[in-house]
Amino acid sequence: MIQTTNIQLSGLTCEACEKVISKRLKKIEGVQEVHVSSQSGDTSITATRPISTDEVTLALEGTHYKIINNL
C-alpha cells in the first residue's frame, strides 16, 4: 500500500536545497518518491509505509533544514 506523507520544511532557498533534501529522504527505507518545493518548503514523501517525522528529522540531521509543519 502506497502512503503519502506531507510536511513543511524551513531553510530552503534554492534548487540545490531541494536536491539535498530529496537525496537524503530517499535513503529512508520504503521511500519511493520525494517532491520538494523550495518556494513553499512543502515536501511530499511517497512510500510503501508510513514515514514518521522522527525518521525525516534523522535523515536531515547535520543540515539546517527543519520540520515546521505536518500538512
VOTI-904487 format. One record per residue (C-alpha): residue in three letters; x, z, y. Coordinates in steps of 0.02 Angstrom, whole numbers, plus 50000, padded with zeros to 5 digits. Last residue first. Example, Ala and Ser with C-alpha at 12.3 -4.5 7.8 and 13.67 -1.06 7.14 Angstrom:
# residues 2
rest|u|w|v
Ser|50684|50357|49947 $
Ala|50615|50390|49775 $
# end
This chain:
# residues 71
rest|u|w|v
Leu|50023|50319|50952 $
Asn|50144|50462|50917 $
Asn|50229|50497|51082 $
Ile|50396|50539|51163 $
Ile|50511|50501|51017 $
Lys|50691|50500|51077 $
Tyr|50825|50368|51101 $
His|50992|50436|51167 $
Thr|51084|50392|51007 $
Gly|51177|50506|50886 $
Glu|51024|50534|50778 $
Leu|50905|50386|50782 $
Ala|50879|50383|50593 $
Leu|50855|50572|50594 $
Thr|50723|50563|50730 $
Val|50633|50424|50635 $
Glu|50635|50525|50474 $
Asp|50571|50680|50567 $
Thr|50432|50574|50643 $
Ser|50372|50541|50467 $
Ile|50356|50369|50386 $
Pro|50204|50345|50273 $
Arg|50240|50229|50125 $
Thr|50270|50043|50093 $
Ala|50323|50021|50272 $
Thr|50280|49938|50437 $
Ile|50355|50026|50588 $
Ser|50285|49988|50761 $
Thr|50381|50043|50915 $
Asp|50313|50056|51090 $
Gly|50451|50089|51217 $
Ser|50347|49999|51347 $
Gln|50463|49861|51409 $
Ser|50597|49884|51275 $
Ser|50466|49837|51145 $
Val|50515|49871|50964 $
His|50442|49791|50807 $
Val|50506|49854|50639 $
Glu|50473|49778|50467 $
Gln|50492|49827|50285 $
Val|50528|50013|50290 $
Gly|50519|50090|50116 $
Glu|50678|50195|50129 $
Ile|50736|50212|50309 $
Lys|50877|50089|50344 $
Lys|50756|49976|50439 $
Leu|50743|50113|50570 $
Arg|50928|50100|50615 $
Lys|50928|49911|50633 $
Ser|50768|49910|50735 $
Ile|50831|50045|50852 $
Val|50997|49956|50883 $
Lys|50912|49787|50904 $
Glu|50781|49851|51027 $
Cys|50916|49937|51131 $
Ala|51013|49773|51139 $
Glu|50853|49690|51201 $
Cys|50852|49801|51354 $
Thr|50813|49969|51435 $
Leu|50750|50086|51300 $
Gly|50781|50272|51333 $
Ser|50614|50343|51278 $
Leu|50521|50300|51118 $
Gln|50336|50275|51081 $
Ile|50273|50284|50903 $
Asn|50164|50180|50789 $
Thr|50171|50199|50599 $
Thr|50100|50059|50493 $
Gln|50063|50077|50309 $
Ile|50070|49949|50168 $
Met|50000|50000|50000 $
# end
